[in-house]
Amino acid sequence: MISIHKPSITVVIPVYNNQDTLFHIVDRLKPVLQKTASKYEIIFINDGSKDFSWLKIVELAEFHSIVRGINLMRNYGQHNALLCGIRSARYDIIVTMDDDLQNPPEELPKMLSS
């Protein structure tokens, strides 16, 4: 019998004033992660957003056990937000994505296979 090992994956997403895409990101990422990974999580890092991004992240974390949120005190910039998320990752493989769905979640398996 052939055993196919699925990796454990953390997806790190810095968020800055992009409240409207967060639900869509989770809706699109979750089925991809379910097929691709044995264990997985999504970490949103709120980088000092002035809109309701943090409230959306909290709501998503309450509804989805795979979602975690980190709220930075102010805007530290995308690179620092990414580093914060990377340091908080629980799993072996860390994937970073933008909060505007510029990186299609459906492309994640292709990226992992290369």
C-alpha positions in Angstrom: 0.0 0.0 0.0 1.3 3.4 -1.0 1.2 6.0 1.8 0.9 9.6 0.7 2.2 11.9 3.4 0.3 15.2 3.6 2.3 18.1 5.1 1.3 20.3 8.0 0.8 23.9 6.8 0.6 27.4 8.3 -0.7 30.2 6.0 0.4 33.6 7.2 -1.5 36.6 5.9 -0.7 40.2 6.9 -3.8 42.4 6.9 -4.0 46.1 6.4 -7.4 47.8 5.8 -8.8 44.9 3.9 -11.8 43.8 5.9 -13.9 42.9 2.9 -11.7 40.0 1.6 -11.0 38.1 4.8 -14.1 35.9 4.7 -13.4 35.1 1.0 -9.9 34.1 1.8 -10.9 31.6 4.4 -13.8 30.3 2.2 -11.3 29.6 -0.6 -8.3 28.5 1.5 -10.1 26.0 3.7 -11.1 23.4 1.1 -7.6 23.6 -0.5 -6.0 23.1 2.9 -8.3 20.2 3.7 -7.2 18.4 0.5 -3.5 19.3 0.8 -2.6 19.2 4.4 -2.8 16.8 7.4 -2.9 19.7 9.8 -3.3 23.4 9.0 -3.9 26.9 10.3 -4.4 30.4 8.9 -2.8 33.2 10.8 -4.0 36.8 10.1 -1.8 39.5 11.4 -3.6 42.8 11.6 -1.0 45.5 10.9 -2.6 48.5 12.4 -5.7 48.6 10.2 -8.0 51.6 10.6 -11.1 49.7 9.3 -12.8 46.8 10.9 -10.2 44.2 9.8 -9.4 43.2 13.4 -13.1 42.6 14.2 -13.5 40.4 11.1 -10.4 38.4 12.2 -11.8 37.9 15.6 -15.1 36.8 14.2 -13.4 34.4 11.8 -11.3 32.9 14.7 -14.5 32.4 16.7 -16.2 30.5 13.8 -13.2 28.6 12.4 -10.8 26.7 14.8 -8.1 26.9 12.1 -8.0 30.7 12.2 -5.8 32.6 14.6 -5.3 36.4 14.7 -2.6 38.6 16.0 -3.3 42.3 16.4 -0.3 44.6 16.2 -0.4 47.8 18.2 0.3 50.0 15.1 1.3 49.7 11.5 4.7 48.0 11.4 4.7 47.2 7.7 4.1 44.0 5.7 7.5 42.5 6.4 7.3 42.8 10.1 3.8 41.5 10.1 4.9 38.5 8.1 7.8 37.9 10.5 5.4 38.0 13.5 3.2 35.4 11.8 6.1 33.2 10.8 7.3 33.2 14.4 3.9 32.2 15.6 3.5 29.3 13.1 2.8 25.9 14.5 3.4 23.8 11.4 6.3 22.6 9.3 5.5 24.4 6.1 4.8 28.2 6.1 3.1 29.8 3.2 2.6 33.6 3.0 -0.2 35.2 1.1 -1.5 38.8 0.5 -4.8 39.9 2.0 -6.2 41.0 -1.4 -6.5 37.5 -3.0 -3.8 38.5 -5.5 -2.3 35.0 -4.8 -5.1 32.5 -5.6 -5.5 30.0 -2.8 -6.2 27.3 -5.4 -2.6 27.6 -6.6 -1.2 26.4 -3.2 -0.9 22.7 -4.3 1.2 23.7 -7.3 3.5 25.8 -5.2 4.0 22.9 -2.7 4.7 20.4 -5.5 7.6 22.5 -6.9 
